[in-house]
Amino acid sequence: MYVSRLALTDFRSYPQATIVAGAGFVVLTGENGAGKTNILEAISLLAPGRGLRRVALSEMARGDGPGGFAVAAKLASDVGEDVEIGTGASAAAPERRLVRINGAAAAAAGLSEWLSILWLTPAMDRLFSEAASGRRRFLDRLVLALEPGHGHHAARYETAMRARNKLLAEPDGADPAWLAALEAGMAEHGAAVAAARERAVSALGERLSAIPDGPFARAGLALAGWRPGAVPLAAELRASRARDAAAGRTLVGPHRSDLSVTHVGKAQAAERCSTGEQKALLLGIVLAHAELVAERTGRPPLLLLDEVAAHLDPLRRAALFDRLGAMATQVWMTGTETALFEGIGAATRLHVAQGVAAPG
């Protein structure tokens, strides 16, 4: 499915905006600060999670607006099955996310049944050198596109872990029975999270190894940090109570895992590669994953590529457009110059300026 109509109300720089788009490429051009990335962020909220900027909901509302915002979309498909989805927050409860699917209130997790979304932004250029938490979030979004139920297990695990941390911090000591119950929940959902990550990394690694050499660096993937072992997670947690209480956080479990990426051609860790090589590795992973999702589910993910063409030479840019065009998915791309998208072929082309996205 793809976004055939996007409507924004009091979102970021947009008091009101409606965008009608086709099923293939959607190209947004305009000056820096015009609001191109704001449109991509709005689309990213049509999937579970905090969007591509990962900020509080209250920060997304238009600064001089009445408070609250809304993002609504019509999803269309080749078989004619239209779906209306939307999300936002009210002025009365600016941090409470509201979701509606075909007019009915729904949980954010329900969005993954209709749309999977992947994105690349300039901020992600630091993915391989930043803390492991960023790579876990990136990995979990890849997993979610393959297994929508992953979000449920990850959320339940995090909820139980926060409750356990709070209980361990009680000055009078934690109730052992309640701790055991929370640890059992963490073990159940943590096992599901870890297994889903293992499956995704294995499948994506096989996909990457099967792709012929081309203009994008080939990535090797592996899980690092905490991994399931011979000792069950519930037993690990029970044995780590005193240590975790002293640290003020849980020190074992899938929230301590990491995604390790290497440049196969150079046999070098991604964090030691040049900025350009890291960008190519990341792009190669996202493209291979999109193809894997399309193959496994029959539903290729929608792609949001922010300023990606500006960092590629003409040869790699043409190769990127060819590969994206072969995926039969909707791809939203931003850039400051229309010349960056020459040779892309048929596309919905919009010029963004002063809170308006107009054909051009």
MOGI-V163622 format. One record per residue. N is the residue number from 1. SS is DSSP state (@ for helix, = for strand, . for the rest). BURIAL is b if it has 24 or more other ideal C-beta (glycine too) atoms within 12 Angstrom, else e. D_CENTER is the distance of its C-alpha to the mean C-alpha in Angstrom with 2 decimals. Layout:
[[N/SS/BURIAL/D_CENTER] [N/SS/BURIAL/D_CENTER]]
This chain:
[[1/./b/17.24] [2/=/b/16.57] [3/=/b/16.88] [4/=/b/20.62] [5/=/b/21.10] [6/=/b/19.08] [7/=/b/21.04] [8/=/b/20.42] [9/=/b/22.85] [10/=/b/23.22] [11/=/b/19.65] [12/./b/19.65] [13/./b/22.34] [14/=/b/22.92] [15/=/e/25.76] [16/=/e/25.52] [17/=/b/23.91] [18/=/b/23.68] [19/=/b/22.20] [20/=/e/23.30] [21/./b/21.52] [22/./b/22.31] [23/./b/20.49] [24/./b/20.05] [25/=/b/19.40] [26/=/b/18.99] [27/=/b/20.11] [28/=/b/20.10] [29/=/b/22.67] [30/./b/24.32] [31/./e/25.27] [32/./e/23.12] [33/./e/22.49] [34/./b/23.16] [35/./b/19.97] [36/@/b/17.99] [37/@/b/14.74] [38/@/b/15.47] [39/@/b/15.32] [40/@/b/11.88] [41/@/b/10.78] [42/@/b/12.83] [43/@/b/11.26] [44/@/b/7.67] [45/./b/9.73] [46/./b/10.91] [47/./b/8.37] [48/./b/8.65] [49/./b/7.59] [50/./e/8.72] [51/./b/7.07] [52/./b/6.60] [53/./b/9.91] [54/./e/9.72] [55/./e/13.35] [56/./e/15.82] [57/@/b/16.37] [58/@/e/19.83] [59/@/e/18.73] [60/@/b/17.28] [61/=/b/20.72] [62/./b/23.11] [63/./e/25.22] [64/./e/28.54] [65/./b/27.65] [66/./e/28.89] [67/./e/25.84] [68/=/b/22.98] [69/=/b/20.97] [70/=/b/19.91] [71/=/b/17.44] [72/=/b/18.83] [73/=/b/18.29] [74/=/b/20.36] [75/=/b/18.76] [76/=/b/21.25] [77/./e/21.84] [78/./e/24.59] [79/./e/26.38] [80/./e/26.68] [81/./e/24.68] [82/./e/23.50] [83/=/b/21.34] [84/=/b/21.03] [85/=/b/18.04] [86/=/b/17.54] [87/=/b/16.40] [88/=/b/17.86] [89/=/b/20.18] [90/=/e/23.96] [91/./e/26.21] [92/./e/27.84] [93/./e/24.75] [94/./e/22.28] [95/./e/19.90] [96/./e/20.01] [97/./b/17.32] [98/=/b/19.02] [99/=/b/17.78] [100/=/b/20.10] [101/=/b/20.13] [102/./e/23.27] [103/./e/24.87] [104/=/e/24.58] [105/=/e/22.85] [106/./e/20.02] [107/./e/17.57] [108/@/b/13.91] [109/@/b/13.34] [110/@/b/15.50] [111/@/b/13.10] [112/@/b/11.48] [113/@/b/15.04] [114/./b/15.05] [115/./b/11.87] [116/./b/8.79] [117/=/b/6.53] [118/=/b/5.17] [119/=/b/6.16] [120/=/b/8.71] [121/./b/10.62] [122/@/b/13.92] [123/@/e/12.85] [124/@/b/10.91] [125/@/b/14.41] [126/@/e/15.23] [127/./b/12.70] [128/./b/15.69] [129/./e/18.11] [130/./e/16.44] [131/./e/16.56] [132/@/b/15.27] [133/@/e/13.05] [134/@/b/10.54] [135/@/b/10.71] [136/@/b/10.52] [137/@/b/7.22] [138/@/b/6.03] [139/@/b/8.41] [140/@/b/7.68] [141/@/b/4.47] [142/@/b/7.15] [143/@/b/9.71] [144/@/b/8.63] [145/@/b/9.01] [146/@/b/12.32] [147/./b/13.44] [148/./b/12.56] [149/./e/14.96] [150/@/b/12.96] [151/@/b/11.52] [152/@/b/15.23] [153/@/b/16.46] [154/@/b/14.01] [155/@/b/14.95] [156/@/b/18.60] [157/@/b/18.71] [158/@/b/17.54] [159/@/e/20.03] [160/@/b/22.82] [161/@/b/22.23] [162/@/e/22.51] [163/@/b/25.66] [164/@/b/27.07] [165/@/b/26.63] [166/@/e/28.39] [167/@/b/31.10] [168/@/b/31.75] [169/./e/32.29] [170/./e/35.09] [171/./e/38.35] [172/./e/40.46] [173/./e/38.41] [174/./b/35.94] [175/./e/37.15] [176/@/e/36.94] [177/@/e/36.62] [178/@/e/33.69] [179/@/b/32.02] [180/@/e/32.62] [181/@/e/31.06] [182/@/b/27.86] [183/@/b/27.79] [184/@/b/28.36] [185/@/b/25.32] [186/@/b/23.20] [187/@/b/24.74] [188/@/b/24.11] [189/@/b/20.43] [190/@/b/19.88] [191/@/b/21.54] [192/@/b/19.25] [193/@/b/16.11] [194/@/b/17.87] [195/@/b/19.14] [196/@/b/15.92] [197/@/b/14.50] [198/@/b/17.88] [199/@/e/17.84] [200/@/b/14.52] [201/@/b/15.67] [202/@/e/19.09] [203/@/b/18.22] [204/@/b/15.98] [205/@/b/18.75] [206/@/e/21.34] [207/@/b/19.62] [208/@/b/19.46] [209/@/e/23.07] [210/@/e/24.28] [211/./b/23.16] [212/./e/26.26] [213/./e/26.46] [214/./e/25.35] [215/./b/24.30] [216/./b/21.04] [217/./b/21.46] [218/./b/21.03] [219/=/b/18.86] [220/=/b/20.08] [221/=/b/17.82] [222/=/b/19.06] [223/=/b/18.32] [224/=/e/20.19] [225/=/b/21.27] [226/./b/22.02] [227/./b/22.40] [228/./b/24.46] [229/./e/28.12] [230/./e/31.56] [231/./e/31.57] [232/./e/29.65] [233/@/b/26.95] [234/@/b/29.11] [235/@/e/31.98] [236/@/b/29.97] [237/@/b/28.96] [238/@/b/32.56] [239/@/e/33.93] [240/./b/31.59] [241/@/b/32.47] [242/@/e/34.86] [243/@/e/32.68] [244/@/b/29.63] [245/@/e/31.90] [246/@/e/33.19] [247/@/e/29.79] [248/./e/28.44] [249/./e/25.32] [250/./b/24.65] [251/./b/25.01] [252/./b/24.35] [253/./b/21.65] [254/@/b/18.19] [255/@/b/16.84] [256/@/b/18.97] [257/=/b/17.51] [258/=/b/16.10] [259/=/b/14.81] [260/=/b/17.73] [261/=/b/17.59] [262/=/b/20.88] [263/=/b/22.30] [264/@/b/24.41] [265/@/e/26.93] [266/@/e/27.78] [267/./e/27.29] [268/=/e/25.61] [269/=/e/22.77] [270/@/b/19.87] [271/@/b/20.50] [272/@/e/24.04] [273/./b/23.29] [274/./e/23.74] [275/@/e/21.10] [276/@/e/21.51] [277/@/b/21.26] [278/@/b/18.04] [279/@/b/16.54] [280/@/b/18.04] [281/@/b/16.79] [282/@/b/13.12] [283/@/b/13.75] [284/@/b/15.70] [285/@/b/13.11] [286/@/b/10.58] [287/@/b/13.71] [288/@/b/15.11] [289/@/b/12.18] [290/@/b/12.22] [291/@/b/15.95] [292/@/b/15.80] [293/@/b/13.86] [294/@/b/16.42] [295/@/e/19.19] [296/@/b/18.41] [297/@/b/17.56] [298/./e/19.25] [299/./b/16.29] [300/./b/14.33] [301/./b/10.78] [302/=/b/10.85] [303/=/b/9.99] [304/=/b/9.82] [305/=/b/11.82] [306/./b/13.22] [307/./b/16.66] [308/./b/16.10] [309/@/b/19.59] [310/@/b/21.47] [311/@/b/20.95] [312/./b/22.24] [313/./e/25.92] [314/@/e/27.34] [315/@/e/27.44] [316/@/b/23.79] [317/@/b/22.84] [318/@/e/25.00] [319/@/b/23.61] [320/@/b/20.02] [321/@/b/21.23] [322/@/e/23.25] [323/@/b/20.54] [324/@/b/18.12] [325/@/b/21.18] [326/./e/21.93] [327/./b/18.70] [328/./b/19.85] [329/./b/16.54] [330/./b/15.78] [331/=/b/14.60] [332/=/b/14.48] [333/=/b/15.78] [334/=/b/17.36] [335/=/b/20.41] [336/./b/23.57] [337/./e/25.98] [338/@/e/26.57] [339/@/e/28.17] [340/@/b/24.85] [341/@/b/24.24] [342/./e/27.76] [343/./e/27.98] [344/./b/24.78] [345/./e/27.05] [346/./e/26.59] [347/=/b/23.86] [348/=/b/23.42] [349/=/b/24.26] [350/=/b/23.97] [351/=/b/25.36] [352/=/b/23.86] [353/=/e/26.35] [354/./e/27.32] [355/./b/24.96] [356/=/b/25.84] [357/=/b/24.08] [358/=/e/27.05] [359/=/e/27.72] [360/./e/28.83]]
